[in-house]
């Protein structure tokens, strides 16, 4: 029915909503949790930027190898072969 990745994302979103609702019922907020762990919005943003700046060149480098291999495999697969087989 749904793509397995999309199904997993929906499950994570629903579980997050349930847990968030339970935590909110007990008066626990995201700001409180971040302060408890010694984090701030700026620090999380900095970690995200540093992670992205590390990952993006590696993704591009890998794609320069993987995409041509995938394209050749796609071009030279036997005729009449469907994706489900």
C-alpha positions in Angstrom: 0.0 0.0 0.0 2.3 2.8 1.2 6.0 2.9 0.6 7.8 1.2 3.5 9.8 4.4 4.2 6.7 6.6 4.2 5.0 4.1 6.5 7.9 4.2 8.9 7.9 8.0 8.9 4.2 8.0 9.7 4.7 5.6 12.6 7.5 7.8 13.9 5.3 10.9 13.6 2.4 9.3 15.4 4.7 7.9 18.2 6.2 11.4 18.6 2.8 13.0 18.8 1.7 10.5 21.5 4.9 10.9 23.6 4.8 14.7 23.2 1.2 14.8 24.4 2.0 12.6 27.4 5.1 14.8 28.3 3.0 18.0 27.9 0.4 16.6 30.2 3.1 16.3 32.9 4.3 19.9 32.2 7.6 18.9 30.5 8.6 21.2 27.7 11.3 21.0 25.0 13.0 24.0 26.6 13.2 22.3 29.9 14.7 19.1 28.3 17.2 21.1 26.3 18.3 23.0 29.4 18.6 19.8 31.4 21.0 18.3 28.8 23.0 21.6 28.5 21.8 22.5 25.0 20.4 25.6 23.4 18.7 26.2 20.1 21.9 27.9 18.8 24.0 24.9 19.8 21.7 22.5 18.1 21.6 24.7 15.0 25.5 24.8 15.1 25.6 20.9 15.4 23.2 20.6 12.5 25.2 23.0 10.3 28.5 21.2 11.1 26.9 17.8 10.4 25.5 19.0 7.1 28.8 20.6 6.0 30.6 17.3 6.8 28.0 15.1 5.1 27.2 17.0 1.9 30.6 16.7 0.2 30.7 13.0 1.1 27.2 12.5 -0.4 28.2 14.2 -3.6 31.4 12.2 -3.8 29.5 8.9 -3.3 26.8 10.0 -5.9 29.6 10.5 -8.5 30.3 6.8 -8.2 26.9 5.3 -7.5 24.7 7.2 -10.0 26.7 6.2 -13.1 26.8 2.5 -11.9 23.1 2.5 -11.3 22.4 4.2 -14.6 24.5 1.5 -16.5 22.8 -1.3 -14.6 19.4 0.2 -15.5 20.4 0.6 -19.2 21.7 -2.9 -19.6 19.1 -5.0 -17.7 17.3 -7.6 -19.8 14.3 -6.3 -21.7 10.9 -7.0 -20.4 12.1 -7.4 -16.8 9.8 -5.6 -14.4 10.7 -4.1 -11.1 8.6 -6.6 -9.1 10.5 -9.6 -10.4 
